[in-house]
Amino acid sequence: MSKIALVIGHNARSQGAVRVTDKRTEYDINSDLAVAIRDLDPARYVIVRRTHGAGEIGRAYAEVDRLGVAASVELHFNSAEAASATGTETLTSGTTNSARLARGVQAGMVRALGLRDRGVKVIARDGRGGASLWTGKPPAVLIEPYFGSNPTDCAAADRNFSALARAIHEACTAYLKGA
């Protein structure tokens, strides 16, 4: 059975952005999201945690490669100076399979959360998030379902947490059927 790696963005020491509503970090909330997705089909997913220090992304994606998965989804949420920034986006390397997975995940997250569709964005190797998209061998995407800096986005994410997990799972399942 083909598997998907769920890579939790950031790490236990450097936990990423902090939500304005409850001060939960990207690492914290996405640890819960990874478990929620995995629990929908435990045989389908493996969870990979990044570890702090030089080479953090390289180590995580070496583990993804070692696991022999069909693809990876790195879990994040966005943040901005302006509390009005809103929406859902998915980052892709632009390769055929990464783009296909990104389109499915993006469509599902937009339906689940009901936030503005910021689209699928192709990121170069040296762009922000590029290392996560280009380092491993399998196709990879990086998700930003909402803005943790926007209270309304956080409320939508909290209210639709199970729907978000299910949407990501369904997109991964559809991707694997088409692979």
Phi, psi and omega in degrees: 000130177290144181239161175241135173271130172259108183263120180278120182296144181071200184207174185299332182270321178241092195272004176084199184297159182241132179290140181289335187279323186221005177066017175283143182269167175303313182299317182295304185291325180282341169296317177294319180296318179301317179295319180297319178293310181303319184294345176287337178196078187305332180284346187269338190235150167233143179258130179241129178252132174285148179243142185299145172123171179305137180081015184307310182290320178301318179296317182298315183280340169294322176294318176303314179298315181300324182288343178068033182286164180278335181191169175226150176234115178265130188262126178218182158217156184279166174206148180211159176298317181278123179294346181277349178300133186212157170124178186239132175215159178229134179261142181222157173285340182094354175296160186307308184285325175297316180295321180295315177296318181299316180298318180293316180295316181300311181300318180294318180294321179297316178298317185292320186263335181070022179266169180303136179276105178274355172090179175263129183240129178276128184243132177288163179308321183264007178278168179296119184092351183300321181301320180292333183273334189247348188284317182278167179282317182287159174304142183225149170227159177232124184257145174227080188294332185199175177259117176291346178273357181245115182302324180291319176298316179299318179298319178296318179295319179293314183296327186246025184304311181295321178295323178296312178301315180296319180297317178295316178301313182297321177295320178294318179298315178297320178300313182295326178292330181267355184284000000 
